[in-house]
Amino acid sequence: MSSDRLAVRKTYKLYVNGAFPRSESGRTYEVTDTRGHFLANAAWASRKDARDAVVAARAAFRGWSGATAYNRGQVLYRVAEVMEGRHVQFCEEVAAGEGISGSKARAAVDAAIDRWVWYAGWTDKLGAVLGGANPVAGPYFDFSLPEPTGVVAVLAPQRSSLLGLVSVLAPVLAGGNTAVVVTSKERPLPAVTLGEVLATSDVPAGVVNLLTGDAGEIGPWLAEHDDVDAVDLTGAPAGRAMELERLAAGSIKRVVRPPAEEPDWTADPGLSRLTPFLETKTVWHPMGV
């Protein structure tokens, strides 16, 4: 049977401080599949949107970093549960955005959810693996403990719209940091859906903030922002990494440099994305006191 029903043309918004605001600039852009067919409109984030996201991330940092590692793990695991419930939608968006078959899209979504669970399991193990008691010559106890860096700006991979995004975002959160993420420009829909997942999970408002738009435009503003403590340049535009590093150096940020080529996001990540956003706190305590 034919239908005269009009299609609902979607205009997705940003995800900032647990809400879905429009860009203050009012700008949007069309998102298409690999064949040029219209999928949706997405908000084009501005400098003001980036500042608002940093403010939200900073406000959320104390509560998120102060939660127990076990609690953070449970919250992140809940995100994976809700992602599983959106499995079909994620598959459709990954297939359309990346131009891959349904079976490959399902494999990518499965890997993304598994990766999120994997990082959720690391939250309460980081202290044991990266910390410890230090031998000292004196009547003291000496302990080294990993602590989160703070607010991390993440330029998400441009090609891998979900698995790559999860692979750079989940370790930031597992370590107790908060995040401002600039999504893939051409393939933002899985990130938008992830924002909807986060909003309906137990993740506190402001812990994750997702900005759709152009990393080449938004990246410099985040790199030079004085209240951003670290920046992951994985999805930085070609030829712009050195510029962004120089801007980040102005406030002595930690910087993860972009890879020479797109990583194999299905490979075992190890701890390589957890440790850059952790700092080591060493505590001395006299014995017998």
C-alpha positions as CSV (number, residue, x, y, z in Angstrom):
1,M,0.0,0.0,0.0
2,S,1.3,3.5,-0.8
3,S,1.4,6.2,1.8
4,D,1.0,9.9,1.4
5,R,2.7,10.5,4.8
6,L,5.5,13.1,4.7
7,A,8.9,12.1,6.0
8,V,10.0,13.8,9.2
9,R,13.2,15.7,8.3
10,K,15.4,15.6,11.4
11,T,17.4,18.5,12.8
12,Y,19.7,17.3,15.5
13,K,21.0,19.5,18.2
14,L,24.1,19.6,20.4
15,Y,24.5,17.7,23.7
16,V,25.7,20.1,26.4
17,N,25.2,19.8,30.1
18,G,22.7,17.0,29.8
19,A,20.5,19.0,27.5
20,F,20.0,19.3,23.7
21,P,20.4,23.0,22.8
22,R,20.5,24.5,19.4
23,S,23.8,26.2,18.4
24,E,23.7,29.8,19.6
25,S,24.7,30.8,16.1
26,G,21.7,29.2,14.6
27,R,23.8,27.4,12.0
28,T,23.1,23.9,10.8
29,Y,24.4,21.7,7.9
30,E,23.1,18.8,5.9
31,V,24.4,15.3,6.7
32,T,24.3,12.9,3.8
33,D,25.2,9.3,3.2
34,T,28.1,8.2,1.1
35,R,25.9,8.5,-2.0
36,G,24.9,12.0,-1.3
37,H,21.3,11.2,-0.1
38,F,20.0,13.5,2.7
39,L,20.0,11.9,6.2
40,A,19.4,14.8,8.6
41,N,20.4,18.3,9.6
42,A,23.0,18.7,12.3
43,A,23.8,21.8,14.5
44,W,27.1,23.6,13.6
45,A,28.7,24.4,16.9
46,S,30.2,27.9,17.5
47,R,32.8,29.3,19.8
48,K,30.1,30.2,22.4
49,D,28.9,26.6,22.3
50,A,32.4,25.3,22.9
51,R,32.8,27.7,25.9
52,D,29.4,26.6,27.3
53,A,30.5,22.9,27.0
54,V,33.8,23.6,28.9
55,V,31.9,25.4,31.7
56,A,29.6,22.4,31.9
57,A,32.5,19.9,32.0
58,R,34.3,21.9,34.6
59,A,31.2,22.0,36.8
60,A,30.7,18.3,36.5
61,F,34.3,17.3,37.2
62,R,34.3,17.5,40.9
63,G,31.3,15.1,41.3
64,W,32.5,12.7,38.6
65,S,36.1,12.5,39.7
66,G,35.0,12.3,43.4
67,A,32.7,9.3,42.8
68,T,34.1,5.9,43.7
69,A,35.8,4.1,40.9
70,Y,33.3,1.2,41.3
71,N,30.4,3.7,40.9
72,R,31.9,5.2,37.7
73,G,32.2,1.7,36.4
74,Q,28.6,0.9,37.1
75,V,27.4,4.1,35.4
76,L,29.5,3.4,32.3
77,Y,28.2,-0.1,32.2
78,R,24.7,1.2,32.2
79,V,25.6,3.2,29.1
80,A,26.6,0.0,27.3
81,E,23.2,-1.5,28.3
82,V,21.3,1.4,26.7
83,M,23.6,1.3,23.6
84,E,22.6,-2.4,23.2
85,G,19.0,-1.3,23.2
86,R,19.7,1.1,20.3
87,H,21.7,-1.5,18.4
88,V,19.5,-1.4,15.3
89,Q,19.6,2.4,15.1
90,F,23.4,2.5,15.5
91,C,23.8,-0.1,12.8
92,E,21.7,1.9,10.3
93,E,23.6,5.1,11.1
94,V,27.0,3.5,10.8
95,A,26.2,1.8,7.6
96,A,24.8,5.0,6.0
97,G,27.5,7.2,7.2
98,E,30.5,5.0,6.5
99,G,29.1,3.4,3.4
100,I,29.6,-0.2,4.6
101,S,27.5,-3.3,4.5
102,G,25.0,-4.2,7.2
103,S,27.1,-7.0,8.5
104,K,30.2,-4.8,8.8
105,A,28.1,-2.1,10.5
106,R,26.8,-4.7,13.0
107,A,30.4,-5.8,13.7
108,A,31.4,-2.2,14.3
109,V,28.6,-1.6,16.7
110,D,29.2,-4.8,18.5
111,A,32.9,-3.8,18.9
112,A,31.9,-0.3,20.1
113,I,29.6,-1.7,22.8
114,D,32.2,-4.3,23.9
115,R,34.9,-1.6,24.0
116,W,32.7,0.5,26.2
117,V,32.2,-2.4,28.6
118,W,35.9,-3.1,28.6
119,Y,36.7,0.4,29.7
120,A,33.9,0.3,32.3
121,G,35.7,-2.7,33.8
122,W,38.9,-0.7,34.2
123,T,37.7,2.0,36.4
124,D,38.3,0.2,39.7
125,K,41.5,-1.5,38.6
126,L,43.6,1.5,37.6
127,G,44.7,2.2,41.2
128,A,46.1,-1.4,41.5
129,V,47.8,-1.4,38.1
130,L,49.1,2.2,37.9
131,G,49.6,2.9,41.6
132,G,51.3,1.2,44.5
133,A,53.4,1.5,47.7
134,N,56.9,2.9,47.2
135,P,59.9,1.7,49.2
136,V,61.5,4.7,51.0
137,A,64.5,5.1,53.3
138,G,62.8,6.4,56.4
139,P,59.8,5.8,58.8
140,Y,57.2,6.7,56.3
141,F,54.5,5.2,54.2
142,D,54.7,6.3,50.6
143,F,51.9,5.7,48.1
144,S,51.5,6.7,44.5
145,L,47.9,6.9,43.1
146,P,46.5,7.8,39.7
147,E,44.2,10.8,39.6
148,P,42.2,12.3,36.7
149,T,43.7,15.3,34.8
150,G,40.4,17.3,34.6
151,V,38.5,18.6,31.5
152,V,39.6,16.8,28.3
153,A,38.8,18.2,24.8
154,V,38.6,15.3,22.3
155,L,38.6,15.7,18.5
156,A,37.0,12.4,17.6
157,P,38.1,10.3,14.6
158,Q,36.5,11.5,11.3
159,R,36.2,8.1,9.7
160,S,35.2,5.7,12.4
161,S,31.9,7.3,13.5
162,L,31.1,5.1,16.5
163,L,33.9,2.6,17.3
164,G,36.5,5.3,16.9
165,L,34.4,7.7,19.0
166,V,33.9,5.2,21.8
167,S,37.6,4.3,21.7
168,V,38.7,7.9,22.5
169,L,35.8,8.9,24.8
170,A,35.4,5.9,27.1
171,P,39.0,5.9,28.5
172,V,38.7,9.7,29.3
173,L,35.6,9.0,31.4
174,A,36.9,5.8,32.9
175,G,39.8,7.7,34.5
176,G,37.4,10.2,36.1
177,N,37.8,13.0,33.6
178,T,35.0,15.0,32.0
179,A,34.9,15.5,28.2
180,V,34.1,18.0,25.5
181,V,34.0,16.1,22.2
182,V,34.0,17.4,18.7
183,T,32.4,14.7,16.6
184,S,33.0,13.5,13.0
185,K,31.8,16.3,10.8
186,E,30.6,14.2,7.9
187,R,29.4,11.2,10.0
188,P,27.9,12.7,13.2
189,L,24.7,10.7,13.6
190,P,26.1,7.9,15.7
191,A,27.5,10.5,18.1
192,V,24.2,12.2,18.2
193,T,22.5,8.9,19.1
194,L,25.2,8.3,21.7
195,G,24.3,11.7,23.2
196,E,20.7,10.5,23.5
197,V,21.9,7.3,25.2
198,L,24.0,9.3,27.7
199,A,21.0,11.5,28.4
200,T,18.9,8.5,29.3
201,S,21.6,6.7,31.3
202,D,23.0,7.5,34.7
203,V,25.8,9.8,33.4
204,P,25.6,13.1,35.3
205,A,24.9,16.2,33.2
206,G,28.1,17.9,32.0
207,V,30.3,14.8,32.2
208,V,30.1,14.4,28.4
209,N,29.4,17.2,26.0
210,L,29.1,16.5,22.3
211,L,29.6,19.2,19.6
212,T,28.8,18.6,16.0
213,G,30.4,20.8,13.4
214,D,33.9,21.4,12.1
215,A,36.9,20.3,14.1
216,G,39.1,22.7,12.1
217,E,37.0,25.6,13.5
218,I,36.2,24.4,17.0
219,G,39.5,22.7,17.7
220,P,41.7,25.9,18.1
221,W,39.2,27.4,20.5
222,L,39.4,24.3,22.7
223,A,43.1,24.0,22.4
224,E,43.7,27.5,23.7
225,H,41.0,27.5,26.3
226,D,42.6,28.0,29.7
227,D,40.1,25.8,31.5
228,V,40.8,22.7,29.4
229,D,43.4,20.5,30.9
230,A,44.2,18.1,28.1
231,V,43.4,17.7,24.4
232,D,43.2,14.6,22.2
233,L,44.0,15.5,18.6
234,T,43.1,12.2,17.1
235,G,40.6,13.7,14.7
236,A,42.5,16.9,14.0
237,P,42.3,18.1,10.4
238,A,45.2,17.2,8.2
239,G,48.1,19.7,8.6
240,R,46.6,21.4,11.6
241,A,48.1,19.3,14.4
242,M,51.2,21.5,15.0
243,E,49.0,24.6,15.2
244,L,46.8,23.0,17.8
245,E,49.8,21.8,19.8
246,R,51.2,25.3,19.9
247,L,47.9,26.7,21.1
248,A,47.7,24.0,23.8
249,A,51.2,24.8,24.9
250,G,50.0,28.3,26.0
251,S,48.3,26.8,29.0
252,I,50.6,23.7,29.4
253,K,48.0,21.1,28.4
254,R,48.6,17.5,28.0
255,V,48.4,16.6,24.3
256,V,47.7,13.3,22.6
257,R,49.0,13.7,19.1
258,P,47.1,12.4,16.1
259,P,48.2,9.2,14.5
260,A,50.0,9.2,11.1
261,E,47.1,7.2,9.7
262,E,43.7,6.0,10.8
263,P,44.3,3.4,13.6
264,D,42.8,-0.1,13.5
265,W,40.1,0.6,16.1
266,T,39.4,-3.1,16.4
267,A,42.8,-3.8,17.9
268,D,43.4,-4.3,21.6
269,P,43.9,-0.7,23.0
270,G,45.8,-1.7,26.1
271,L,46.3,1.2,28.5
272,S,47.6,3.6,25.9
273,R,44.5,5.8,26.0
274,L,43.9,5.6,29.7
275,T,47.3,6.8,31.0
276,P,47.6,10.1,29.1
277,F,44.8,11.6,31.1
278,L,45.9,10.4,34.5
279,E,48.3,12.1,36.8
280,T,50.3,10.4,39.6
281,K,49.7,11.7,43.1
282,T,52.3,10.7,45.7
283,V,51.4,10.8,49.4
284,W,53.8,10.5,52.3
285,H,52.6,9.5,55.8
286,P,54.7,9.0,59.0
287,M,54.6,5.6,60.5
288,G,53.0,5.2,63.9
289,V,50.9,8.4,63.6
